[in-house]
Each structure stands twice: as structure tokens, then as C-alpha cells.
Amino acid sequence: MVTADLQQLAINSIRTLSIDAVQEANSGHPGLPLGAAPMAYTLWARHLRHNPKNPDWANRDRFVLSAGHGSMLIYSLLHLAGYDLSLEELKNFRQWGSKTPGHPEYHDTPGVETTTGPLGQGISTAIGMALAESYLSSYFGSDIVDHYTYVIASDGDFMEGVAIEACALAGHWGLGKLIVLYDSNDVTLDGKAEMIFTEDLQARFKAQGWHTLLVEDGNDVEAIDAAIKEGQSVSDKPTLIEVKTIIGYGSPNKAGSSAAHGSPLGEEEVRLTKEALGWNPDEKFVVPGEALEHWREAVDRGAQQEADWNEKFGAWRSANPELAKQWDIAYGEAEADWESDIPVFDPEKPIATRSASGEVLNAIAKNFPTMIGGDADLAGSTKTLIKGAENTGPGKSAARNIRFGVREFAMGAIANGMALHGGIVKPYTATFLTFSDYMRGAIRLGALMSVPALYIFTHDSIGLGEDGPTHQPIEHVMSMRAIPNLYVFRPADATETAGAYKAAMKLKAPATFAFTRQNLPVLGDNVEGIHEGVGRGAYVLLDTDDGNPQVIIMATGSEVEIAMEAHETLEADGIKARVVSMPCWELFDEQDDDYKNSVLPPEVTARVSIEAGTTLGWGKYTGLNGVNIGVDTFGRSAPYKKLYEFFGLTPAKVVEAAKSLI
């Protein structure tokens, strides 16, 4: 039996550790941990199924602190519960090389499920985790996949549009294993929340299909406990529990105000706060022995929970050998023969790379039953439906074709969550390339976390044609190339498309694809060689007889065809030219110098690039004296062939540029 005094001691241990760490760093957000400590304690001590000694246990509950600015809350919880996060790491909060960065970072800290800094994305990513649980539970069976996704979110999360998008989907799908605790403290960074946030959040969530509850006193552990239990009893709706808290609780002069939000309390206020909490103000980073012992019960409890599951899993594995094979593939413990069904395309039949993508995607997904994904209400255009598979819908989340609707940002964040959950092989999203702007924040976080997701984009250039400049992406490919740890593929044809998928499937990082709407000729010769070249990012597609070019023409995507036509003209004019297809800059940059120099010999300084987008960035390959042909203004509304002629994306312009250099 846990006494009320011991319970309060455990709660105040979160509070004092948090304010000590923030004060030591002279940086951070003390208000949220002070106010939200009771709800965090209730969840972690009474409900969360996890094993601190094995943070990657497959059937653990997921916990996401969406309000990532309050990061000392989760760091205190992880330390107290027995994760590999020492007291010394808490003392090094926000310092170089510590496991306690300013906002929770996936990979940096054992037990942190996702990076939560930009508000709104934590809860949206958590919805992806809950979606993954739902699908895997349906596929493998609820006996072995049966866990909750819990979130602590803030006012700021619910002001961000991405959270509105994602929460609408969670309610629409009926994700009953998702429970969100809302730290409702009526204060934001700049002042009272009513200055900017007066909507009835409960009414909004009810309208979105959520079960909603209110806890009037954020210090009432029993009321919070009862609300969580009620949420667990509702199987067909996600649950929002609004918990009324006092930001900076315990601070005599800053509680309930924005002064407690984003700055250290100050040495004197820390002392006063500790005194108010019944703590020794002269001690720092101290956890009473009985409180720590209570917290560390999580270690034995979690080990037993995992052991019980392992026993159940072993019996399931013996009884379901075929499903067990798929489990091993889904969780990276076995390889699938996923390359065997990738099609070889007919050189006599031009095809848009978006259409080729659909064929390749389906061929790969055939061998990965846990490869799921979807589109932003554009499946007919992006060609990304898995054939013969079911669609998500009202109250239906366990389907391979995820219908996201026109919600690009949420789509990206949810895909990240599916990837982070584990068991979902290369979750993918799809929309037009110009709308990558709407999901850029999710793509950036995916790259930061190295999630193995695929972000598929079609209608990749002015080749879109008549829809005009609003839908014609100009700067988008280059802007994604600017994101670190993101692999951007713009293949030249169907064969390169297959090679791009083969390369992306092997990456331990996210990849984006940019595919054409218009048909392109198929490169039919040396399919394996092309696939290998794509896997190295760039390769020599056409060359001179002696391998000593006077000029190098570089291109990606639909402009490779133009470069090849220019090569033919230059050859007829006695000029030795090389055509280099560069479908993925990032992969090419990773090659050794010998390979890069074999493709782009340093001594050949006459270089021309052509790409139907901004020319910014091509100088890294063409040099100061090169010519870069592209589109540095917004597009126009007209048939794409007219646009290519207007913007100078023609073989004649490439030939003219090449001759000017030599």
C-alpha cells in the first residue's frame, strides 16, 4: 500500500529534480514539471507498462511528452523509474554531450520515443504510433500487440494546425488505445492563454469523435487515475483528459503566471519553492530513499510484464510460424526477398515515373504485409494505393491504404510515428511535390530522427502543365536537398525509379521521391547497371568513345532525356560530351573520391546542368564557370511542352551552353 505521504514525496521528487536541473543550467522551462508532476506520477506509477531495463520492448506502452519544452519532466521520470539516465545527466541538463538536451531528442536519451520540440508534432507523431499499434494488433493478433499510447500535451500543441489535422484523424479512425492528458494551466509563454486561446477545446474534440473528460484539480491523483481508467474502458474512441493544473505549482511568487514558463525560477525562488513543498532548501538533486525505492518498483514490475509477454509471445510463435516469419521481417530480425518482384519496364512504352512508382511500390509491398501508407486525397494521381488492400475509414484504422485526406503535415508526422513505433516497414506518404511545403516540418523531424519513412511526391516540376504556378514546384527539390540526413531522389525514368526504391529501402534514414506527371522514355539498356548507378547517386549514362569528354552535361528526372538529345547533337558536331544522371545528390556525395572523380573528372571544367527547378545549388557540381539551366521564376499555366520551350529547357539550349564553354 502506497501511503499518501509517500505518493506526495514521489511527486515532489519530480518537481525538485526538475527545478534544480533548470536552475543549474540557468536555462529551461520549470513551470510544466511543477504543475504536471501529479498526472505524470499517476500515469507512470499506476498505468504505464514499460521496462526501464529494456526501453525497446515491442509491447511496451508508448509515452510522448508533446510539450517538449517541459523536458525535465520526462528526464526526471526516466531517472526515477530506473532508465539508463543517471543523476549526473540531470545535473548536465542542456549541456554539451549530455543525454538531457533542451528538448527530448530521439536517439539521445533511453526511453524517449520521439523528438518533441516543435509544438503539435509530438501528439501528431503519437497518433502515428497508435495507428501502428492498431494495424499490427489486427495483423498479428491482439494477444501479442496490445498496448496504449499516452501523451501529455499543452495549450501550444493544440494551437498548432498539425495537431488539429492529426487529432481529427485519430477521432475519425477511432483510435481507442490513445489517451491524451492535457496540461490545462491557462498560461502561455507570453501571458494568460485567454489572450490568444479561448475556444472550447472539449467541444472541439467531441466534434472530432473523441471521448473527453475533465479533472478539475491537477493535484488530485485519484481523480486523474479514475479518468485514465475510464479512458482505457473506451475502446472505440481516443480519449482527451483535460487536467486543470497550476503552472509553476509551489513557487510562491511565480506559480500561475508566465514567469514560471520559460525561464529558471532563480536561486531564491527555488529555495522558497522547496520550502513550500516541504523540501530541504539547502539540498540539490536529492531524492529521498523511500521515494526512490517506490519509483524503482518500475524495474521489477516492467521486467515481469515483459517476461509474461515473452512467454505469451513464445507460445504464439510456435502456433503461428508463418506470422512469426513476418514478425521477424517487420522488426528487422529477418530479411524478406522484396527485390524479386520489382518490374523491368518495356523500353518501347513511355511511362510517367509516378506510374512506374506505383508499380514498384506494389511489387515491394507484396512482400511486406506490414508496409502501409497513404496519400493526401490524391491516390488517383500519386498512384500509391496498394492494390487489393482495404482503406482506412470511419472507425477503421487497421488497413494498409491510409486515407489521410487533405492533411499533409499530419500525414508526415503520423508516418514518422509509425516508423518510430517499429513493426511498420517503410511507412510512406504521398502528395504533389508543391505541397511538401505543408509537411516540411514533419520531414525535417523525420530526417533529424533518421526515421525509415518514404515521402513520395508527384507532379514534380513545370511538367505539371496547365494547373499553373501554384501547383508547379520550382524550389521544392532543392529545398529538400538542404535538409541534412534526407535522401532526395528524382529519377529519370521507370528504370531509375525502380533503382531509387531499391536504394531507399536499404537506407536507415528517410527518403523523398519526386516523380513526373508526364510520360518519359524508358532507359532499356543495362537495367542492373542503372540500378547500381542510382544506388551510388550519380553515374555516367552516355559517354565519349574514349572516355575523355570535353564537356559534361548533368541532369535529373525528366531533363535527362533532354541531356541525351543534346549529347546526340554535340556528338554529330564533333564535340565530345558526357551525360551524367544524378538522381540522388546525397548518395553521390557519400561515395569515395575515386568514384566521384570517375563520374565528374576534376579536369573537365566545362559543365552544364539542366533541371526543371531552381538553379540554386547546382554550382557545387558545375563550378564557377559552369552553366546551369533551370527555372528561377514561378511557372505559368500552359501545356508542359510549351513551358519547357519558354523556360529554355530544350536540347538546343543545352547544346548552346556546351558550345559556349568549349
TILOTOR-27961 format. One line per 5 residues: for each residue x, y, z of C-alpha. Coordinates in nm, 2 decimals, decimal comma. Layout:
// residues N
X Y Z  ... $
***
This chain:
// residues 662
0,00 0,00 0,00  0,14 0,34 -0,11  0,06 0,60 0,16  -0,05 0,95 0,07  0,28 1,08 0,22 $
0,49 0,85 0,01  0,29 0,94 -0,30  0,34 1,31 -0,24  0,71 1,25 -0,18  0,74 1,08 -0,52 $
0,56 1,36 -0,69  0,77 1,63 -0,53  1,08 1,44 -0,63  0,99 1,51 -0,99  0,93 1,87 -0,91 $
1,26 1,94 -0,72  1,48 1,74 -0,96  1,33 1,95 -1,24  1,37 2,29 -1,09  1,72 2,20 -0,97 $
1,83 2,10 -1,32  1,68 2,41 -1,49  1,84 2,63 -1,23  2,18 2,45 -1,27  2,16 2,51 -1,65 $
2,03 2,86 -1,60  1,80 2,77 -1,89  1,48 2,58 -1,94  1,11 2,55 -1,85  1,04 2,48 -1,48 $
0,66 2,56 -1,49  0,53 2,25 -1,66  0,71 1,99 -1,45  0,59 2,16 -1,13  0,23 2,17 -1,25 $
0,21 1,84 -1,43  0,41 1,62 -1,19  0,09 1,46 -1,03  -0,05 1,35 -1,36  0,28 1,22 -1,47 $
0,33 1,03 -1,15  -0,02 0,88 -1,17  0,04 0,76 -1,53  0,39 0,62 -1,47  0,33 0,47 -1,13 $
-0,01 0,32 -1,19  -0,07 0,26 -1,56  0,23 0,27 -1,79  0,35 -0,07 -1,89  0,72 -0,04 -1,97 $
1,06 -0,20 -1,88  1,32 0,06 -1,78  1,60 -0,20 -1,85  1,47 -0,27 -2,20  1,33 0,05 -2,34 $
1,27 -0,12 -2,68  1,04 -0,40 -2,56  0,80 -0,43 -2,85  0,48 -0,44 -2,65  0,55 -0,15 -2,42 $
0,31 0,14 -2,38  0,44 0,45 -2,56  0,47 0,78 -2,38  0,52 1,10 -2,56  0,57 1,44 -2,39 $
0,43 1,65 -2,67  0,50 1,96 -2,46  0,87 1,91 -2,52  0,98 2,24 -2,37  0,90 2,08 -2,03 $
1,17 1,82 -2,10  1,28 1,80 -1,74  0,96 1,63 -1,66  1,04 1,33 -1,87  1,41 1,33 -1,77 $
1,31 1,32 -1,41  1,06 1,04 -1,48  1,32 0,83 -1,67  1,58 0,87 -1,40  1,34 0,80 -1,11 $
1,20 0,49 -1,29  1,54 0,34 -1,34  1,63 0,40 -1,70  1,99 0,45 -1,80  1,98 0,82 -1,72 $
2,20 0,90 -1,42  2,16 1,18 -1,17  2,48 1,32 -1,33  2,30 1,35 -1,66  2,02 1,56 -1,49 $
2,29 1,78 -1,35  2,42 1,83 -1,70  2,08 1,93 -1,84  2,12 2,12 -2,17  2,50 2,09 -2,16 $
2,73 1,96 -2,43  2,73 1,59 -2,48  2,46 1,51 -2,22  2,17 1,28 -2,26  1,94 1,56 -2,14 $
1,92 1,81 -2,43  1,69 2,11 -2,41  1,41 1,93 -2,58  1,37 1,55 -2,58  1,56 1,40 -2,87 $
1,50 1,05 -3,00  1,83 0,85 -3,00  1,99 1,08 -2,74  1,80 0,96 -2,43  1,69 0,60 -2,34 $
1,32 0,59 -2,31  1,24 0,90 -2,53  1,01 0,77 -2,80  1,03 1,07 -3,03  1,18 1,42 -3,07 $
0,94 1,68 -2,94  1,04 2,03 -2,98  0,81 2,19 -3,23  0,47 2,20 -3,07  0,19 1,99 -3,22 $
0,42 1,74 -3,37  0,46 1,52 -3,06  0,09 1,45 -3,03  0,07 1,40 -3,41  0,36 1,16 -3,41 $
0,20 0,97 -3,12  -0,11 0,93 -3,33  0,11 0,75 -3,58  0,23 0,52 -3,30  -0,13 0,44 -3,20 $
-0,22 0,38 -3,57  0,07 0,14 -3,59  -0,04 -0,05 -3,28  -0,39 -0,08 -3,43  -0,27 -0,22 -3,76 $
-0,02 -0,46 -3,60  -0,27 -0,58 -3,35  -0,51 -0,66 -3,63  -0,24 -0,83 -3,84  -0,05 -1,03 -3,57 $
-0,33 -1,06 -3,31  -0,43 -0,86 -3,00  -0,28 -1,12 -2,78  0,07 -1,01 -2,86  0,02 -0,65 -2,98 $
-0,18 -0,48 -2,71  -0,06 -0,15 -2,57  -0,15 0,21 -2,52  -0,01 0,54 -2,65  -0,01 0,81 -2,38 $
0,06 1,18 -2,44  0,10 1,48 -2,22  0,02 1,79 -2,43  -0,01 2,16 -2,37  -0,21 2,46 -2,49 $
0,06 2,53 -2,75  0,02 2,18 -2,90  -0,35 2,24 -2,97  -0,29 2,58 -3,12  -0,08 2,43 -3,39 $
-0,27 2,32 -3,71  -0,09 1,99 -3,74  -0,24 1,88 -3,41  -0,59 1,97 -3,53  -0,53 1,77 -3,85 $
-0,39 1,47 -3,67  -0,65 1,47 -3,39  -0,93 1,48 -3,64  -0,79 1,16 -3,80  -0,75 0,99 -3,46 $
-1,11 1,05 -3,38  -1,22 0,96 -3,73  -1,04 0,63 -3,71  -1,15 0,56 -3,36  -0,80 0,50 -3,20 $
-0,92 0,37 -2,87  -0,57 0,29 -2,74  -0,47 0,66 -2,75  -0,51 0,86 -2,43  -0,40 1,23 -2,41 $
-0,35 1,42 -2,09  -0,40 1,79 -2,15  -0,20 2,01 -1,91  -0,46 2,28 -1,90  -0,30 2,56 -1,70 $
-0,44 2,87 -1,88  -0,09 3,02 -1,93  0,13 3,05 -2,23  0,48 3,19 -2,27  0,37 3,55 -2,32 $
0,09 3,56 -2,06  -0,26 3,44 -1,99  -0,39 3,19 -2,25  -0,72 3,38 -2,28  -0,52 3,64 -2,47 $
-0,50 3,41 -2,77  -0,68 3,08 -2,69  -1,05 3,09 -2,58  -1,20 2,81 -2,77  -1,39 2,52 -2,61 $
-1,13 2,25 -2,66  -1,35 1,98 -2,52  -1,63 2,07 -2,76  -1,37 2,06 -3,05  -1,25 1,71 -2,95 $
-1,61 1,58 -2,91  -1,69 1,71 -3,25  -1,38 1,52 -3,38  -1,50 1,19 -3,23  -1,30 1,19 -2,91 $
-1,42 1,08 -2,56  -1,35 1,38 -2,33  -1,30 1,41 -1,96  -1,22 1,69 -1,71  -1,02 1,67 -1,39 $
-1,07 2,00 -1,20  -0,77 1,96 -0,97  -0,44 1,87 -1,12  -0,31 1,76 -0,78  -0,59 1,50 -0,73 $
-0,42 1,17 -0,81  -0,73 0,97 -0,75  -0,93 1,18 -1,00  -0,66 1,15 -1,26  -0,64 0,78 -1,20 $
-1,01 0,74 -1,24  -1,01 0,94 -1,56  -0,73 0,73 -1,71  -0,92 0,41 -1,62  -1,23 0,55 -1,79 $
-1,03 0,63 -2,10  -0,90 0,28 -2,11  -1,25 0,14 -2,09  -1,35 0,33 -2,41  -1,23 0,11 -2,70 $
-1,38 0,29 -3,00  -1,26 0,64 -2,94  -0,94 0,82 -2,83  -0,96 1,00 -2,50  -0,87 1,36 -2,41 $
-0,84 1,42 -2,03  -0,82 1,79 -1,96  -0,64 1,83 -1,63  -0,66 2,17 -1,47  -0,31 2,25 -1,33 $
-0,12 2,54 -1,19  0,19 2,62 -1,39  0,49 2,65 -1,16  0,30 2,49 -0,87  0,47 2,55 -0,54 $
0,65 2,87 -0,64  0,53 3,14 -0,41  0,59 3,43 -0,65  0,56 3,27 -0,99  0,30 3,00 -0,98 $
0,01 3,05 -1,21  0,20 3,31 -1,43  0,40 3,31 -1,75  0,71 3,39 -1,53  0,72 3,02 -1,45 $
0,70 2,91 -1,81  1,03 2,95 -1,99  1,29 3,08 -1,75  1,46 2,94 -1,44  1,29 3,04 -1,12 $
1,61 3,19 -0,97  1,81 3,07 -0,68  1,59 3,24 -0,41  1,26 3,13 -0,57  1,39 2,77 -0,59 $
1,46 2,79 -0,22  1,11 2,92 -0,15  0,95 2,66 -0,37  1,13 2,38 -0,20  1,03 2,51 0,14 $
0,67 2,53 0,01  0,69 2,16 -0,10  0,84 2,06 0,24  1,19 2,01 0,10  1,53 2,10 0,24 $
1,62 2,42 0,05  1,99 2,36 0,11  2,00 2,03 -0,08  2,01 1,99 -0,46  1,93 1,69 -0,67 $
1,82 1,49 -0,37  1,56 1,21 -0,39  1,46 1,06 -0,05  1,54 0,69 -0,03  1,18 0,58 0,03 $
1,06 0,78 -0,28  1,34 0,64 -0,50  1,26 0,29 -0,38  0,89 0,34 -0,47  0,98 0,47 -0,81 $
1,23 0,19 -0,88  0,95 -0,06 -0,83  0,90 0,00 -1,21  1,21 -0,20 -1,28  1,09 -0,53 -1,13 $
0,73 -0,46 -1,24  0,84 -0,39 -1,60  1,07 -0,70 -1,61  0,78 -0,92 -1,50  0,54 -0,76 -1,75 $
0,79 -0,82 -2,03  0,86 -1,18 -1,91  0,49 -1,25 -1,91  0,46 -1,12 -2,26  0,76 -1,32 -2,38 $
0,60 -1,64 -2,25  0,28 -1,55 -2,44  0,48 -1,45 -2,75  0,68 -1,78 -2,75  0,35 -1,98 -2,75 $
0,21 -1,76 -3,02  0,53 -1,80 -3,23  0,51 -2,18 -3,21  0,14 -2,18 -3,30  0,18 -1,92 -3,59 $
0,51 -2,00 -3,78  0,42 -1,80 -4,09  0,31 -1,49 -3,90  0,62 -1,53 -3,69  0,83 -1,50 -4,00 $
0,65 -1,18 -4,09  0,71 -1,05 -3,74  1,08 -1,11 -3,77  1,08 -0,93 -4,11  0,87 -0,64 -3,97 $
1,11 -0,59 -3,67  1,43 -0,63 -3,87  1,53 -0,97 -3,74  1,50 -1,14 -4,08  1,53 -1,04 -4,44 $
1,24 -1,05 -4,70  1,30 -1,13 -5,06  1,15 -0,80 -5,15  1,35 -0,73 -5,47  1,25 -1,03 -5,67 $
0,92 -0,89 -5,79  1,04 -0,54 -5,89  0,94 -0,50 -6,25  1,16 -0,44 -6,55  1,00 -0,18 -6,78 $
0,95 -0,20 -7,16  1,17 0,04 -7,34  0,90 0,07 -7,61  0,64 0,20 -7,37  0,70 0,55 -7,23 $
0,56 0,59 -6,88  0,54 0,86 -6,62  0,76 0,80 -6,32  0,46 0,84 -6,09  0,30 0,54 -6,26 $
0,62 0,34 -6,25  0,65 0,43 -5,88  0,30 0,28 -5,82  0,41 -0,05 -5,99  0,74 -0,07 -5,80 $
0,57 0,02 -5,47  0,32 -0,25 -5,51  0,58 -0,51 -5,60  0,78 -0,43 -5,28  0,47 -0,41 -5,06 $
0,37 -0,76 -5,18  0,65 -0,90 -4,97  0,60 -0,67 -4,67  0,24 -0,71 -4,53  0,33 -0,45 -4,27 $
0,43 -0,19 -4,52  0,14 0,06 -4,51  0,09 0,42 -4,62  -0,13 0,66 -4,79  -0,20 0,99 -4,96 $
-0,35 1,33 -4,91  -0,67 1,26 -5,10  -0,47 1,22 -5,42  -0,44 0,84 -5,47  -0,57 0,86 -5,83 $
-0,28 1,10 -5,91  0,00 0,97 -5,69  -0,06 0,60 -5,79  0,02 0,49 -5,43  -0,27 0,26 -5,34 $
-0,17 -0,09 -5,25  -0,38 -0,30 -5,49  -0,64 -0,53 -5,33  -0,59 -0,38 -4,98  -0,85 -0,22 -4,76 $
-0,88 0,15 -4,69  -0,90 0,33 -4,35  -1,23 0,49 -4,28  -1,47 0,59 -4,00  -1,39 0,38 -3,70 $
-1,15 0,17 -3,91  -0,78 0,22 -3,86  -0,64 -0,13 -3,94  -0,60 -0,10 -4,31  -0,30 -0,08 -4,55 $
-0,42 0,21 -4,75  -0,43 0,50 -4,51  -0,67 0,78 -4,63  -0,53 1,09 -4,47  -0,75 1,34 -4,65 $
-0,61 1,69 -4,73  -0,38 1,69 -4,42  -0,03 1,69 -4,55  0,15 1,80 -4,23  -0,03 1,55 -4,01 $
0,03 1,28 -4,27  0,41 1,33 -4,25  0,40 1,33 -3,87  0,18 1,02 -3,85  0,42 0,84 -4,08 $
0,71 0,93 -3,86  0,52 0,79 -3,56  0,45 0,46 -3,75  0,82 0,43 -3,83  0,92 0,51 -3,47 $
0,68 0,26 -3,33  0,85 -0,03 -3,50  0,69 -0,32 -3,69  0,57 -0,10 -3,98  0,81 -0,14 -4,27 $
0,89 0,18 -4,45  0,57 0,37 -4,39  0,50 0,60 -4,68  0,31 0,92 -4,77  0,21 1,07 -5,10 $
0,10 1,41 -5,23  0,20 1,66 -5,50  0,56 1,80 -5,47  0,44 2,16 -5,43  0,26 2,06 -5,11 $
0,58 1,93 -4,95  0,58 2,29 -4,81  0,29 2,19 -4,59  0,47 1,89 -4,44  0,82 2,02 -4,43 $
0,82 2,04 -4,05  0,75 1,67 -4,03  1,00 1,58 -4,30  1,27 1,78 -4,11  1,19 1,60 -3,79 $
1,20 1,27 -3,97  1,54 1,35 -4,10  1,66 1,46 -3,76  1,54 1,13 -3,61  1,66 0,91 -3,90 $
1,31 0,75 -3,93  1,29 0,50 -4,22  1,00 0,66 -4,39  0,93 0,73 -4,76  0,78 1,07 -4,86 $
0,65 1,03 -5,21  0,59 1,33 -5,42  0,45 1,35 -5,78  0,38 1,63 -6,03  0,74 1,73 -5,97 $
0,80 2,03 -6,19  0,66 2,27 -6,45  0,59 1,94 -6,63  0,26 1,95 -6,44  0,15 2,20 -6,70 $
-0,19 2,36 -6,70  -0,25 2,38 -6,33  -0,01 2,67 -6,32  0,24 2,82 -6,08  0,05 2,74 -5,76 $
0,10 2,37 -5,84  0,43 2,38 -6,02  0,71 2,32 -5,77  1,02 2,53 -5,85  1,23 2,55 -5,54 $
1,10 2,24 -5,36  1,35 1,97 -5,47  1,64 2,20 -5,38  1,49 2,30 -5,05  1,46 1,93 -4,95 $
1,82 1,88 -5,06  1,90 2,14 -4,80  1,77 1,92 -4,51  2,05 1,72 -4,36  2,01 1,34 -4,35 $
1,74 1,34 -4,61  1,79 1,15 -4,93  1,62 1,31 -5,23  1,56 1,10 -5,54  1,45 1,25 -5,87 $
1,47 0,96 -6,12  1,50 1,00 -6,49  1,26 0,72 -6,60  1,09 0,40 -6,48  1,42 0,20 -6,46 $
1,58 0,47 -6,24  1,25 0,47 -6,04  1,30 0,11 -5,96  1,66 0,17 -5,87  1,56 0,46 -5,64 $
1,32 0,24 -5,45  1,59 -0,03 -5,42  1,83 0,22 -5,28  1,58 0,39 -5,04  1,46 0,06 -4,90 $
1,81 0,00 -4,77  1,86 0,34 -4,61  1,84 0,39 -4,23  1,71 0,74 -4,29  1,41 0,89 -4,47 $
1,39 0,94 -4,84  1,18 1,16 -5,07  1,09 1,09 -5,42  1,00 1,34 -5,69  0,81 1,18 -5,98 $
0,67 1,31 -6,31  0,32 1,35 -6,43  0,42 1,33 -6,79  0,54 1,02 -6,97  0,91 0,97 -7,02 $
1,10 0,72 -7,24  1,24 0,42 -7,06  1,61 0,35 -7,04  1,61 -0,01 -7,15  1,98 -0,10 -7,17 $
2,18 -0,23 -6,88  1,90 -0,23 -6,62  2,12 -0,36 -6,34  2,39 -0,11 -6,42  2,13 0,17 -6,40 $
2,01 0,04 -6,07  2,37 0,03 -5,94  2,43 0,38 -6,07  2,12 0,51 -5,89  2,24 0,34 -5,57 $
2,55 0,55 -5,60  2,36 0,87 -5,65  2,50 0,96 -6,00  2,65 0,77 -6,29  2,77 0,81 -6,65 $
2,47 0,74 -6,87  2,63 0,84 -7,20  3,00 0,90 -7,28  3,25 0,95 -7,55  3,42 0,67 -7,73 $
3,75 0,73 -7,54  3,60 0,83 -7,21  3,77 1,18 -7,23  3,48 1,43 -7,26  3,52 1,79 -7,34 $
3,20 1,88 -7,16  2,98 1,72 -6,90  2,61 1,75 -6,90  2,44 1,68 -6,57  2,06 1,63 -6,53 $
1,80 1,47 -6,31  1,44 1,35 -6,37  1,27 1,44 -6,69  1,56 1,66 -6,81  1,79 1,36 -6,85 $
1,60 1,29 -7,18  1,69 1,64 -7,29  2,05 1,60 -7,20  2,06 1,28 -7,40  1,92 1,45 -7,71 $
2,18 1,73 -7,66  2,45 1,46 -7,64  2,35 1,33 -7,98  2,36 1,67 -8,14  2,70 1,75 -7,99 $
2,84 1,42 -8,10  2,72 1,49 -8,45  2,90 1,83 -8,43  3,23 1,66 -8,33  3,21 1,77 -7,96 $
3,28 1,50 -7,70  3,02 1,51 -7,43  2,93 1,30 -7,13  2,58 1,28 -6,98  2,57 1,22 -6,61 $
2,24 1,13 -6,45  2,23 1,25 -6,09  1,91 1,11 -5,93  2,03 1,15 -5,57  2,29 1,41 -5,47 $
2,31 1,28 -5,12  2,42 0,93 -5,22  2,67 1,06 -5,47  2,82 1,29 -5,21  2,88 0,98 -4,99 $
3,09 0,80 -5,25  3,46 0,79 -5,23  3,67 1,04 -5,42  3,78 0,78 -5,68  3,42 0,72 -5,78 $
3,32 1,08 -5,78  3,62 1,18 -5,99  3,55 0,90 -6,23  3,20 1,04 -6,29  3,30 1,41 -6,28 $
3,67 1,43 -6,37  3,81 1,75 -6,20  4,00 1,84 -6,51  3,68 1,87 -6,71  3,56 2,22 -6,61 $
3,32 2,27 -6,90  2,99 2,16 -6,73  2,62 2,22 -6,79  2,33 2,13 -6,56  1,97 2,11 -6,65 $
1,68 2,06 -6,41  1,32 2,19 -6,42  1,36 2,38 -6,09  1,58 2,65 -5,93  1,94 2,65 -6,04 $
2,05 2,74 -5,68  2,28 2,47 -5,56  2,40 2,33 -5,89  2,72 2,53 -5,86  2,86 2,27 -5,62 $
2,89 2,04 -5,92  2,92 2,27 -6,22  3,17 2,51 -6,06  3,22 2,88 -6,12  3,24 2,85 -6,49 $
2,95 2,62 -6,54  2,61 2,69 -6,70  2,30 2,60 -6,50  1,98 2,57 -6,70  1,66 2,58 -6,49 $
1,36 2,77 -6,37  1,43 3,06 -6,14  1,09 3,22 -6,15  0,75 3,09 -6,08  0,59 2,89 -6,36 $
0,30 2,96 -6,59  -0,03 2,79 -6,69  0,01 2,61 -7,02  0,08 2,27 -7,17  0,41 2,15 -7,04 $
0,59 2,13 -7,38  0,52 2,50 -7,43  0,65 2,57 -7,08  0,97 2,38 -7,14  1,03 2,58 -7,46 $
0,95 2,91 -7,29  1,19 2,84 -7,00  1,47 2,71 -7,22  1,46 2,35 -7,11  1,55 2,22 -7,45 $
1,83 2,02 -7,62  1,91 2,33 -7,83  1,98 2,54 -7,51  2,20 2,26 -7,37  2,40 2,24 -7,69 $
2,43 2,62 -7,70  2,56 2,62 -7,34  2,80 2,34 -7,40  2,95 2,51 -7,71  2,99 2,84 -7,52 $
3,21 2,66 -7,27  3,45 2,50 -7,51 $
***
